[in-house]
């Protein structure tokens, strides 16, 4: 089938593009004038220049598309309103355009576990528990989900909510590996935090699995690597793979707040979006960020290829090759 892909020039989107190509699909990747195109061009896919802010610019591509995979989104911003503009309004405009003009009706939205908020224990979220995002990013992703449902029309919709995604071409979580290699430490705010992880390729495989189904029994799914992680456990795995001593260091909240304030202020002064902000502390101090994969495993036959040790090896190999370590 022909798939219209947004966010293909980004970390997760590049993995989605690879898996779609491997599965034999034709891909039309939405790119901005400023987008990095080398990886997509290397995969031999069609590039369509346009923006979600200008819905008319994407209509010709949608008319050729059997499915839409919406990966593009804002994960860091200068102002909270930027999150809403991209993650909510951008999703709304794309869904409207897809309902009116796409050749097929399949629509996959990549959201985030941040949209539902932290859980109340080391288990998958129980059915019927209302969403309670704790950051502006999370609230904007939830708003994007709701916007999609409001304007979906005849679209067959599936929403995916991945946890922390890492792997080749990802640069934010890579900082954890860099600190481990250079200083022998893994920093955290809440030492007892339990969280889920997923390798970028596994996340991409779950997305493509959803694309290839005409519809899914559920409208939203979580996925992870099949394990629950702690920061001490993450440090231990990295130490084993790197072959060096790595320890977890719990940073007092005041220290995290000072660092976040510094980064946030620098971002506003320079006009540079930053991930580390005072708002992000709410996520860092939450006790449980567990995704689970029972529903997606049952409905989409999802099985993670990468456990964390294998994922660390894969990520470090890429980082060394790219000179990033």
Helices and strands as residue ranges (DSSP letters): E 2-6, H 11-22, E 26-31, H 38-42, E 46-49, G 55-58, H 59-62, E 67-70, H 80-83, I 84-90, H 91-101, E 106-110, G 113-115, H 136-151, E 156-162, E 164-166, H 174-183, E 185-188, E 194-195, E 197-199, H 200-211, E 220-223, E 229-230, H 231-242, E 247-250, H 253-270, H 281-284, E 288-289, H 294-300, H 308-321
